[in-house]
Amino acid sequence: MIAGFAILLVLQLAGEVTARGLGLPVPGPVLGMAFLVVGLAIWARMGGSDPVAAEAPLGRVADGLLGSLAILFVPAGVGVVQYLDLIAAQGAAIVVTLVVSTVVTMLATVATFRLIKRAMGRGGEEETP
């Protein structure tokens, strides 16, 4: 399990160094996660064993973090409770913003899906039985 944590921490450090060194407007942990995804994709293409299987070090760490995921939301909940008066004062604006952003996100997702479906259709037609 220590090896799995070490992998995650090294990749987060690499992301932090990259983000700060290049002055990127992306958080280091996000870049570290991207490095992890790229590394896992390369590992899979090379034909390595499944690094996120339950018995692998990275898999055990992932299972442990997912098991403790609920407690990671406690600080956000405390922050919400701490600013209840502000939320009450701006409640209507928050609700409108949430609804509008949800609708815009759904429309953007549908548009993206349709564009990709259209592009995939041009590449080669699938035969229907």
Buried (B, 14 or more C-beta within 10 A) or exposed (E): EEEBBEBBEEBBEBBBEBBEEEEEEEEBBEBBBBBBEEEBEEBEEEEEEEBBEEEBBBBBBBBEEEEEEEEEEEEEEEEEEEEEEEEEEEEEEEEEEEEEEEEEEEEEEEEEEEEEEEEEEEEEEEEEE
